């Protein structure tokens, strides 16, 4: 756990200045002025314990830490922040929700606020304030956090994941551009394997990577867990075709993907073992900032997800919503902190620090400087607009959030691809799990 002081803020100035951040006294002065005029005044003696997902880009963490320290200094709120891996955020948030203690705010993945609809502080006023000020929310981002007319949390950002590949490997395989459809993508993966420059995508319990690419395959074939009325439709000819397509892809992958978590493909790519995967921009950023990987960075490019038989994008990008629990003793401080995070003076500079790893959910930030700072960044700017909500075509809510958190789609594909179950068995098991949720 990290405690933030003004000294933290001032000492962090050098690192943040390299990314163009408001730093030190300048950030403090903004925070102080904001706190005096903000709609929410932190309660005297406020103390907030905040859990967030563990960063992948160090400069993003620097920017966030400076933001937290400035908020503490300006409002007098004691801020205790700690980070957890993607896989551990939801279980720890569930413990806090069930015990009514331990956390004030939880910043997590996908539709996290929908898991605890009766345990969260309604954020309607924060959402209205920010939406009116910054051009409104993207559609999927709003759906991620809303239940009826109530905002259960705030969609802070989207972690856009796109195809990340070695251009030299594609050239050698005979592909002058990245494929735009499913058949072309499969042929490319086969060609990469033949040249011993394989692709690889997580088939393990990777909350971000695994859910994202496997829902893309499922939805791209016109298959879904549930329909618009939340009727379970996973056991279908379309799902069977998605399974067959995924198995053909899997046969071309680097070995070991069924045990991968969210950091496995990063490590394999940066080690020169993997030549195509789907990921946030963190792989490129890590290569670009490591002098020993200059050649790798220059050879790394990004592309949109190919489009499946349905003929339109079916991406599942990683939403990063934050919630405040309704048992917090300091609801005004919690709301103030969330609103402070998304103010322009913080948010655009924070996007800069993330170097393309995070994408805006408020429309006004689509013109943020980060998207033109490097041509390889631009594709990630589209993530919040191209994604479907985690529920697909079904209702966003606690049930859809549970299906994602329980890896039902991931396990269905993994069971089939690894031979643990045949087509009918894999679909039947997923159907059984969904019936447990959609009762």
N, C-alpha and C positions, 0 to 999 in steps of 0.2 A: 504494500500500500504506500502511496506517495502523498505526503502532505505538502501543500503549496504555499509559499510565502512570497513576499515581494522580492526577496533576495533571489528566489528561484527565477522569477521573471527577469530580473536585471542580468543575472548570470547567463541566462539563455539567449541574450541579445545577439551575440556574435553568430551563433549557429542559425538563428532565424533570419538575420539580416541577409544571409547568403541566398535565402529564398524570397527576399523582397517583403518580409513581414513587417508590420508595425511592431516595433520592439521597445523594450524597456520603458522609459518615461512616456514615450508617445502612445504606446498601448495603454499604459496606466491612465493617462489623461483622458483618452477616449472612454475607457471603462468607467472612470469616475463621473464624467459628464452623462454617460448613458444611465448609470445607476440613479442619478438625481432626477431624470425625466422619465424613466421607464414606468410602464403601467403597474409593475409588480415590485413591491418593496420587500426585501428580505426581512424576515422576522429577527428581532434582536437576539443575538446569541445563536443564530442559525448554524447548523452543522449538517452537511450533506455527504453521504457515502455513495459514491458513484462507481458502478462496475461498467467497464467498456470492453469491447473486443480488442484483442491484442493486435497492435499495428503491424503492418508489413513494410511500410515506408518510414524510415526514421524521421525525416523532415516533417511528416504529418504529425508525428508524436510530439515533436518540438513545438509545432504551431499550436496543437491542442493544449499542451502543458502551459504555454504562455497565456493562452486564453483563460485557462482555469485560474492561474495565479493572478491575473489581472482582475478577474471577477471577485476573487477572494479579497484582494486588497481594496477594491472599490466598494464592496457591499458589506465587508466584515464577516462574510460567511466562511466558516471553516470548511475546507474542501479536502476530503479523503478519497482518492481515486485509485482504483486498482484495475489491472487488465487480466483477461482470461482468453484462452484460445477460443476459436469459433465453436468448437465442439462442447466447451464447458459453460458457455454463457447461459444457454437455456436451462440446463439442470440447476445451476446456482440461482438463477432468477426464480425458478419454480420453488426452491427451498425457501427463499425469502417470502414469496407469495403465500406459501402454506403456513409459515411460522409467524408472518406479520412482523418480521424484524430482519435486521442485517443490512438492508439496502434502502436507500431513498430513491435512487434512479438506476435503471438498468438500460444499457445501450447495447442492443443485440441485433439479431438477424431476422430476415424474412418478416413474418407477421407476428413477432414476439408479443406485442401488446394484446393480440387477439386470444392468446392463451389464458389471460387473466382478466377477462372483461369486468369482473366484479371487484377486482383488487387494485385497479389503477385510478389515478387522479385524472379526471376529464380535462382535456387540453383544448377545448373549443376556443377559448379566448386567445390562447397563444397561436393556434392555427389561423384564426381570423386575422389577427394582428399581422402576422408574417405574410399570409397570402395576399392581403390587400396592399401591403407595402412593396412586395416583390413579384408581382405579376401572376400570382396564383400558383397552385401546385400541379405537377404532372398527374395524369389520371391514375396510373398504377400506384404512385406514391400515396395519393389520398386514399385509395381503396385499401391499401395496406394497413392504415391506421384507423379507419372509420368503422363504426358499428352503428348503422342507421345514421342519425345526424350527429352522433357523438364522436369526438376524436379521442381515442384511447391512448394515443401517443403522438409523437411528431416524427415524420420521415426525414431524418437529418440529411441523408445522402443515399446514393446507390453505389454499390461497388460493382462497376461495370466489368464484366468478364468477356473478353473477345479472343478470337483465334490469334495465337502467338506462334510464330513460325520462323524457321531459318530459310531465308530466301535462296541461299545457295543450294539447300537440299531440294527445294521445289524446282529450281532450275534444272538440277541434275536429273530429277524424276520426270522432266518434260512438261512442267506446269509453269507457264510464264506469268500467270496470275492465280490468285487463290480461287478455288472453285466456288460457285455461287449456288449450287444445288446439291441435294443429297447424293445422287449417283456420282457426280464429279468428285465430291468429297471422299467417297468410299474408294474410288479409283486412285485418288491421290494417296490415301493412307496405304493402300496395297503397294503402290510404287515406292513409297518411302521405306516400307519394310524390306522390299526387294533390294534396296540399296543400302540396307543396314543403317538407315537414318530414321528410326521409327517415330510414330506419333504415340501419344498416351494420354488417357483421360481417366479420372478417378472412378473406380467402381466400389470403393469402400465408403465408410461413413464420414465423408467429407461434406460438412454442412453447406458450404458454398459451392465448391467445384462439382461434387457428385450430383447434388440436387439440380444444379443449373444445366449441365449438359445432358443429363438423362431426361429431364422434363422437356428439353428442346427436342430430343429425338421422339419422345412420346407425342408431344403436341404437333410436331411437324408432320406426323402421319395422320393427324386428325383424331387422335386418341386422347382421352382424358380420364381422370379418376372419377369425376362426377359431371353431370350435365348442369344446365342453368338452374334446374330445380333441386340440385344436390342429390339426384338419383345416381346410384353407383353404376358406372358404365365401363369400368376398367376391363372387364372380360369381354373383349370384342375382337373382330377380325382386324381392326386397325391397330390394336395393341399387339396382336400377333405379328403383324408386319413390322411394327417398331422393334419388337424383340429380335426378329430375324435380321433386320438391318443392323442393330446394335451388335449382334453376335458376329456378323461379318466384319464390322469395324474392330471389335475386340480381338479377333484373330490376327489383326495387323499390328496390335499394340506392343509396346515394350513390356516385358514380363513384370508381374507384381502389382498391376493396377487394382486388383480386388482388395488389397490391403492399404491403399493410399489414403492419406488424410489430406487436409487442405494445403499443407506445405510440401507434400511429396513431389508434385510436378515441378514446383519451383526449384527444388534441390536438383532434380534429375536434369532439368533444362540447363541450369547454370553449370552443372558438371559436364555438360557436353554429351549427355547420354540420350537426350530427348530433343526432337526436332520440330514437333508440332504439338500444341496442347491448347486448352482454353484457360485463360487466367486474367486476373486484373493486370494492370500495367506494372505491377511490382517486379515482375521478372526483368522487364526492360530497364526499369529504374535501377535495379540492383546491378545489372550488367553495365549500365551507362556510368555508374558512380564507382566502378571498380576498374582501376587502370589496367589490371591484368586481363580484363574481359572486354577490352575495347573492340576487338574483332568480332566477338559475339554480339555486342550491342549494335554494331554497324550492320550485321547480318540479320538482325531481328526486326520483323515487321508484324503488323496487326491487320486483321480483316474482320468484317462482319460475319456473323454466323450464316452459313449457307441456308437456303430456304428449302423446306421439305415439300412433299406432295400437295400440301394444302395451299401452297402458292403465296404465302405471306410470312413475315417474321413470327417466330414462336419462341422468343427468347425468355428465359427466366433469369433476370438479373438479381443480384443480391441486395435487397433492401436493408437499410441499416436504421431502424427506428429506435427512438429513445422513449422510455416511459418513466413516469413517476408513480410510485405506489401510494395508494390513498391512506396508508397508515403512517406516512411521513409526518413528522411534527412540524415540518417547515414547507408547506405547499407553495407559499409565495416565493421563497428562495428557489425552490425547484423550478417553478415556471420561469422565473427571471433568468436562471442559468440557461435553460433551453432556448429561450428567446435571444439571449445574448450571443449564443453560439452562432445563430443564423443571421445576425446583422451583417451588413455588407462589409463593414470595417474588419470584421473577423472572418467572415465566410469566404470571400474571394481570396484572401491571403492564405486561408487554410487549404483551399483547393490548390493553390500554388504549391504549398508544402507537400500535399499529397501527390503532386506531379502527375495527375491524371488517374490516380488510383480511385478517387472518389468523384462522383458525378452529381451535379445539382438536382434537386427535386423542386426547387422554385424556379419558375420560368425566366425570371430576370437574370439569373446567373448563367444562362446559356452563352452569353457573350463574354464570359470571364476570360482573362488573358491566357490562362493555362492551355486553352484549346487551340491556340495559334502559336504558342511558344515553340512547339516542335510538331512538324507534320505528322509524326507517328502518334501523337496524342489524340488527334481529332476523333477517331472512331469511337473512343470512349465517351465522348460528349453526348452520344446518342442513346446511352444505356437507359436512362429514365423514361425516354419517350418510346423506345422500341419494346420494352419488356411487357409481358403480361403479369398480372398479379399472381402471387404464389398459388392461388386457388384455380388458376386456369380460367375456364368459363364458369366455374361454380361460384358459390357465395363465399366472399372473404369473411372469415370468422374463426372462432375457436377450433372448429372441426378441421378446416383446411390447414390451420396452423399446426394442429396435432399431426396430421398426415405428413406434413413436411418434416416436423421434428422427429417423427418415428421412422423416417427413411423408407417409407412403404414403396415408393417408386424406385428408389435406389436398390433396395433389396430384391425387388422383382427382376430388374435387369441383371443384377449380379447373380441371382440364382440361376437364371437361364444361361447367361454367358459362360459361367464356370461349370455348367453341367450338373449343378445341384438339383435342378428341377427341369422338366421339359416345359414346353410352351403352356400347355394346359395347367400344369402344376404351379408354375410361376404366377400365372394370372389368377388362379384360384386362391393362392395364398394371399396375394395382394387384395383380392376381393374380400376374403375373410377378415383381413385386418381393417379394411375400410368399413365393413359392416359393424365392427366393434366401435368405430368412431361415429359413423353416420346412423345412429339409432333413433 
